[in-house]
Amino acid sequence: MSKREQTRSRILSAAWQLFTENGYEKTSTRDISSAAGVATGTVFSHFPNKLDLLKSGLETKLNNLLIETAKSDASTTPVDRLLHFASALYPFYLSQREFSKVLFKEILWQSQSLDPQLNAFKHQLVFGNEQKLAYADVLMDVYFMTLLAGLNDNSEDEESLITKLEEKLKFISTR
């Protein structure tokens, strides 16, 4: 890894740590540069703004989690595959509930940066079958709406969210 890549990685790690500890809105780029041991200008030479740091951090975390989860995926249907991945992703979001709410608030209208990752996941869900991409869209809609409802309800845990997702998926699969 080049020195530039190491610096970028250090900035990203420091930012993610501060975002989860202090909250996205309360973390400044000055805080991030200090924690990463770089000048504030160095942060901006790697990331145009704080939102790009958030998006890059999310992309990195999700990519790593998806790669690990895929290793244990033996599902044979799109529904089973989605449930398998949800069982890894829901705990990720719920373990940092407040941060996840901010994350979705900030990223929701910036989805084009995550579109390549989402589209790749949709293809993976339907085993690359182009004719079933609309089905993958519906599955992802149910996944995200269940997640957002769970993040909003502090009494929800990962097990109850998976159960709700499973019930919804069963309902739409029988139609």
Secondary structure, DSSP 8 states (H G I E B T S, - for coil): --HHHHHHHHHHHHHHHHHHHH-TTT--HHHHHHHHTS-HHHHHHH-SSHHHHHHHHHHHHHHHHHHHHHHT----SHHHHHHHHHHHHHHHHHTTHHHHHHHHHHHGGGGGGTHHHHHHHHHHHTTT-GGGHHHHHHHHHHHHHHHHHHHH-TT--HHHHHHHHHHHHHHHHT-
